[in-house]
Amino acid sequence: MKVNVYKEEQTEEVQVIRKTAGTGAEYIGISFILHSATELHYETEDDDRSAVTFWGTNREDLARFLSRAVDELEKPERLK
C-alpha cells in the first residue's frame, strides 16, 4: 500500500497512542493528524479526523523506524 500525504494536508499535530491487543500484546503508535475541514466533524467528542499512524511494539523500535526516514533525507544524493 502506498499513502501520499501532501503538504496541504499536513498539520503540526502528532499523537502518541498506546493499545493492548486482545492477545495481551502492547503496542505504541504515533499518529500524524491530517488537515480536514471542520464542516466534516459534527460531534466534538468523536475524533474522526484523518491520520496516518505507525505502530510498533515499543518506543525504541518505533523511534528507530522513524529515524531511518530522517537518515535517508540526510543523504546528499536524496536531495537532488
Buried (B, 14 or more C-beta within 10 A) or exposed (E): EEEEEEEEBEEEEEEEEEEEEEEEEEBBBBBBBBBBEEEEEEEEEEEEBEBEEEBBEEEEEBEEEEEEEEEEEEEEEEEE
